[in-house]
Amino acid sequence: MIRRYPSLKIQHDLMRYPSISSQITGMPRGGNGKGSDPTAASALRELPPIQQKEYEAVRDAVTYTYSLPNGPDRIKVIQLVFWDKTHTINGAAMKIPCSDISAKRWHGEFIRLVAQNFGLMPKDDTPEPKK
């Protein structure tokens, strides 16, 4: 689910923008005589339900993680390991730089947060970070 996030985000974002090109098929577009509203139609489109839930679980975890102390560094570890697939956790720790222990802790916390957001684990009672 975490590894699929970049492609789900692209799909999600593409569905949200109305098409700026006209249809040139020559086929009638149907309708009830009223003009169509492509902006409204694009706002109603969503990914299939499971993919939408996966996208939201990871998106919410990313948003929350950014608000934590060292948030950008935490997300950089996730990016290098899961999305870019260019580093191991230890390699990402050297790139940030941070300790191996911190990178492993951030990695595990992020995975658990996504699992909680998706409903695979019960939510813990950790308070929201101060902003």
C-alpha positions as CSV (number, residue, x, y, z in Angstrom):
1,M,0.0,0.0,0.0
2,I,2.8,2.4,0.9
3,R,4.8,1.5,-2.2
4,R,1.7,2.1,-4.4
5,Y,1.1,5.5,-3.0
6,P,2.9,7.6,-5.7
7,S,0.9,5.9,-8.5
8,L,-2.4,6.2,-6.6
9,K,-1.7,9.8,-6.0
10,I,-1.1,10.4,-9.7
11,Q,-4.4,8.6,-10.6
12,H,-6.3,10.5,-7.9
13,D,-5.0,13.8,-9.0
14,L,-5.7,13.1,-12.7
15,M,-9.3,12.3,-11.8
16,R,-9.7,15.6,-10.0
17,Y,-8.8,17.8,-13.0
18,P,-11.4,18.3,-15.8
19,S,-10.3,17.5,-19.3
20,I,-9.1,20.6,-21.2
21,S,-9.5,18.9,-24.6
22,S,-12.7,18.4,-26.4
23,Q,-13.9,15.1,-27.7
24,I,-13.5,14.8,-31.4
25,T,-15.1,11.4,-31.9
26,G,-18.2,12.9,-33.6
27,M,-20.4,10.9,-31.3
28,P,-23.1,12.7,-29.3
29,R,-22.2,13.2,-25.6
30,G,-25.8,12.5,-24.4
31,G,-27.4,14.4,-21.7
32,N,-30.6,16.0,-21.0
33,G,-30.3,19.1,-23.1
34,K,-28.4,21.0,-20.4
35,G,-24.7,21.7,-20.7
36,S,-22.4,19.4,-18.9
37,D,-20.2,20.6,-16.1
38,P,-16.8,18.9,-16.4
39,T,-15.5,20.6,-13.2
40,A,-18.4,19.2,-11.2
41,A,-18.0,15.8,-12.8
42,S,-14.3,15.6,-12.0
43,A,-14.9,16.5,-8.4
44,L,-17.2,13.5,-8.0
45,R,-14.8,11.0,-9.5
46,E,-12.9,8.8,-7.1
47,L,-10.6,5.8,-7.3
48,P,-12.2,2.4,-6.7
49,P,-13.1,2.1,-3.0
50,I,-10.2,0.0,-1.8
51,Q,-7.6,2.0,-3.7
52,Q,-9.2,5.2,-2.4
53,K,-9.0,3.9,1.2
54,E,-5.3,2.9,0.6
55,Y,-4.5,6.4,-0.9
56,E,-6.2,8.2,2.1
57,A,-4.5,6.0,4.7
58,V,-1.0,6.8,3.3
59,R,-1.8,10.4,2.5
60,D,-3.0,11.0,6.1
61,A,0.1,9.3,7.5
62,V,2.3,11.6,5.3
63,T,0.4,14.7,6.5
64,Y,0.7,13.6,10.1
65,T,4.3,12.6,9.8
66,Y,5.3,16.0,8.3
67,S,3.9,17.7,11.5
68,L,6.2,15.7,13.8
69,P,9.6,16.7,14.9
70,N,12.0,15.9,12.1
71,G,9.0,15.3,9.9
72,P,10.7,16.1,6.5
73,D,13.6,13.8,7.5
74,R,11.1,11.0,8.4
75,I,9.3,11.4,5.1
76,K,12.7,11.4,3.3
77,V,13.5,8.0,4.8
78,I,10.1,6.7,3.6
79,Q,10.6,8.2,0.2
80,L,14.1,6.6,-0.3
81,V,13.1,3.2,1.0
82,F,9.5,2.8,-0.4
83,W,8.9,5.2,-3.3
84,D,12.3,5.7,-4.9
85,K,13.5,2.2,-3.9
86,T,17.1,3.4,-4.0
87,H,18.1,2.8,-0.4
88,T,17.9,0.4,2.5
89,I,16.9,1.8,5.9
90,N,20.5,2.0,6.9
91,G,21.4,3.7,3.6
92,A,18.6,6.2,4.0
93,A,19.9,7.0,7.5
94,M,23.3,7.8,6.1
95,K,21.7,10.0,3.4
96,I,19.6,12.1,5.8
97,P,21.9,11.9,8.0
98,C,20.4,10.4,11.2
99,S,21.2,7.3,13.3
100,D,20.2,3.9,12.1
101,I,18.0,3.5,15.1
102,S,16.1,6.7,14.4
103,A,15.5,5.7,10.7
104,K,14.3,2.2,11.8
105,R,12.0,3.7,14.4
106,W,10.6,6.3,11.9
107,H,10.1,3.5,9.3
108,G,8.2,1.3,11.8
109,E,6.1,4.2,13.1
110,F,5.1,5.2,9.6
111,I,4.1,1.6,8.7
112,R,2.0,1.3,11.9
113,L,0.4,4.7,11.3
114,V,-0.7,3.6,7.8
115,A,-2.0,0.3,9.2
116,Q,-4.0,2.2,11.8
117,N,-5.4,4.6,9.2
118,F,-6.4,1.7,7.0
119,G,-8.1,-0.1,9.9
120,L,-5.7,-3.0,10.2
121,M,-4.6,-2.0,13.7
122,P,-6.5,-0.2,16.5
123,K,-5.7,3.5,16.8
124,D,-3.4,4.3,19.7
125,D,-4.0,7.2,22.1
126,T,-1.1,9.3,21.1
127,P,-1.8,13.0,21.3
128,E,-1.7,15.2,18.2
129,P,1.7,16.9,17.7
130,K,1.9,20.5,18.7
131,K,2.1,22.9,15.8
